[in-house]
Amino acid sequence: MESALIVTSSEKGTAFFTEMLSMASIAEIATLRTCAEARRLLMERDFDLIIINSPLRDESGESLARHAAAKGISQVILVVKSEYFEAVSAQTEEYGVLTVAKPINRSIFWSALKLAKAANVKLKQMRAENTKLEQKLEDIRVIDRAKCILISYLGMTEKEAHRYIEKRAMDMRVTRKAVAESILRTYEN
């Protein structure tokens, strides 16, 4: 994790969370006092980690936690009073929010931070894999469109069109997608 947002209305909370994040080698730390400020900032940019120390001046923080967790790939830790822990946790865990009960000590928060870091790494890996698969699907779509054009304009069979694209790609030392795009440019204009 490289960036974190701390949303807390207490100076003590700001100091505690900033110290803990610094110990975790998180270089970029932003701190805000209200949910409204946090929502405005989250419209402008993303953070790897968002810590919400509830209650806040303008709301409890649960809604902000759900919003932030649903919005992007940020890991969200919501710190709540122990008497509200079960109820709040039940409302936010389906969004992937880690809920921690107060009073909070260093070891408990450190464990939650480590869990959030591990989840962040896994989420980024999954997002990269998803992007790679989406790119493959797009390549297949382009190649299939080019095959259809070869079939309709040149009377090739599907197998011949496939072989034609593969052979051109090997001969020209380019990807099959590049050959397919060239075919599309030639015949679709």
N, C-alpha and C positions, 0 to 999 in steps of 0.2 A: 504494500500500500504506500502510496506517495502523498495523498492529500486527505485531509480530514476537516470536517466541520463540527464544531462543538456548539450546541444550542443550550444555554443555561442562563438562568437569571441571577445566579449567585457567584460572587467573587471566589469563594472557596471552591466551588465546583469547577470554575474556569481554571484555577491554579492546579487542582488535582488532575483533571483530565489532560491539560496541556503537559504537565510533567510526565504523566503516563505515556502519552503519545510520543513525546520526545524520547523517552526511554525505548520505545518501540521503533525508533529511527524514522518516524514520519516527519518529513521536512516541512511540508506546507500545512499549516494549521490555521483555520479561520474560526473566530468565535463571534457568536451573535447572542442577543438577549431575548428575542421574541420569535414566535413562529412566523409572524408576518414577514419579518426580515429574512428568515430562512427560506420561506417560499419564494420571495423575490430573487434571492441569490441562486436558488436551485433552478429557476427559469433561465438563468444566464449560464450556468456551468454545472458540471458534475463533480462529485467527490467520491473517493474510494470508500470512505467511512464517514458515517454521520452519527454523532452521539447526541442524544436528546435527554437532558436531565429535567424530568418533570417534577412538579408542575412549573409551568412558565407563566409569565406575566399576562399573556393574552389568551392562553388556552392550556389544556392539560399536556399536550404533546403527542397523544395517541394518533390523532388524525394526521399530524405532520409525519409521524413515523410511518404510517401506512402509505401516505402519499409518496414519501421519499423512496420507500422500498419498492413500490409499484412502478415508479417513474423510470428507473434505470438499473445500473448494476451496482449501485452503492450498497454497502453493508450498513445496516442500521442497528445501533444499540440504544435501547430505550431504558432509562433508569427510572424506576418508580418506587413509591413508598411500599413497604412490605405488605401492608394491609390491602393494597390494590393489585398486588402482583398477579394473583391467579386470574382475576377478571380481565385485567389488561393483557396479560399474556395470551389468554384465550382469544381475544379480539385481534391481536396483531401477529400471532405466530404463523397464520396462514399466508401472510404477506412476506414471511422470511425475516421478521424483526426479532432480534435477540433481546429478550427482556431480562433485566437484572434488578433485584430487589435492594432497596436501601434498608439499613445502612450498608454502604458498600466499602469493602476494604481493598487493598492493593491486589491481593492474590485472587480474589473473585473477579475483579475487573480485568486483571491480566489474563485470566482464563477466558473471559468473554472476548477480549481483544484478540487472543490467539485463535479462537474459534472463528471470529469475523475475518481474520486474515486468511485462514485456510479456506473458508467459504468463498472469499474474494478471488483467490487463486483459481479455485475450481471453476467458478463462474466465468472468469476470463478465458480459461482453457475451453470451456464449452462454447463460449461466444466465438472464439477463433475457429473452432471446429465447425460451428454452424455457418460461419462466413465462408469457409472453404467449401462446404457442401453446397451452399447456395451458388457459389461460383461454378462448381461442377455442373449443377443443374442448368445454369444459364448457358454454359458451353454446349451441353447436350441439346438444348433448345435451338441454338444457332446452327449447330451441325445438322440437326434434323430438318430445319427449314431449308438449309442448302441442299440436302438430299432430295427433299420434295421438289425443289426447283430443277435439279438435275433429272429427276424422274419425269417431270412434266415437260420440260423444254427439250431435253436431249433423248428422251425415251429410254433411259437406263432403268434397270431393275434396282430395287433397294440395295441389293448386295453389290451391284456394280457401282452405284453411287457411293456407297461406303468405301469400297476399295479405291475408287478414284480420289476421294478426299484424303484417305490415308497415304496413298502413293504420292500425291502432290505434296503433302506435308513432309514426308520423308525426303523427297527429291529437293524440295526448297529449303529444308531444315527450319521449318516453322511449325507452329502448333496446328492441329486440325481445325481449331476455332479460327485461326487466321486465314486458312484456306477457305473455310466456310464463309467468313465475312467477305472475302474477295469475290466468291461466287454470288453472294447476295447483292453486293454492289454492282456486279456486272449485269445480273438479270432482273433486279428489282427497279432499275432506273429506266 
